[in-house]
Each structure stands twice: as structure tokens, then as C-alpha cells.
């Protein structure tokens, strides 16, 4: 099962649309994850029309329309992998311990907010992924998003795409 993971698109402030490379990835993915700060509700509509499946959460910059349609924390199980997604996990210092405590029955936690790509595994075995942003790199050298493959209870082929 092919996954595409993004966050912090901040449309239209940081772009009028997702980059073509991301839309190409959406067409190939079985599931598209968006970890919040969409800003435009129309991006959710467009993703729902074009993607096979969308899993999203709202972020701190998302208004009432997105908050009505999306949860603060999303939980799904794909290919035997227990996945949770939220926008914010707090400061990087102590993140692993906080997330182990907050998400004890989870194999993978996807988050956003910082616009900083992140891929670590906690002492408790929880994989933490932040895709950065495909439209708002802030102080990062590149715009980024992630792809991965979920298969037989394992996540593999995790790739950070730099644009």
C-alpha cells in the first residue's frame, strides 16, 4: 500500500496549489495523509476528489470549516500498522518520551507544525514522521513531503522528497 504524507500546505498564503510533483504522487498513492494547516478547505475537497483515500487532521491555522470536517487526532490501521496523526507534538526536546506516553497503542505517529522533516523511532518503538512542507519550507533548504509503503505490518521505503 503506497502512502503519501504531507503537512503545512498553508494555501493560498504559501502557494496557489500543490506542486505538480505532489499531485503526481497523490495519483500514485493508495492513501494520502495531511497533518494539518491546510488553511484552504478547498484543498481538502480537491484531494478528496483526486485521491483514492485521504486521512487528515486540522492544524492551528485551520478554521471552523476544516475543524468541523477533520479530527484533531486521526487513527487508522493499514496493513497491520497502527497509525495516528496529529498536527502538533510540542517541542523537539522530549518529543519521543511524550509521544510514547500519549500514543501507547500506536506503531507510527505522523505530525506536522514545525515544517521540519523528522524521522526517528522512540525508545518504546514508535516511529515518528514529519514530512516538512511541500509549499512552505520556512528555514529548511527545500520543500518536502514523504512517501512510504505499508505492507504486512511493516513500514518501508520511506523517502523524503525534496523539491
TAVEN-V115762 format. One record per helix or strand of 3 or more residues. SS is the DSSP state (h for helix, s for strand). FROM is the first residue (numbers start at 1). TO is the last residue. Records with the same first field share a line. If there is no record, write none. Layout:
SS=FROM-TO / FROM-TO
This chain:
s=2-6 / 31-34 / 54-57 / 73-78 / 81-86 / 108-111 / 118-121 / 127-130 / 144-151 / 154-162
h=20-28 / 41-50 / 64-69 / 95-102
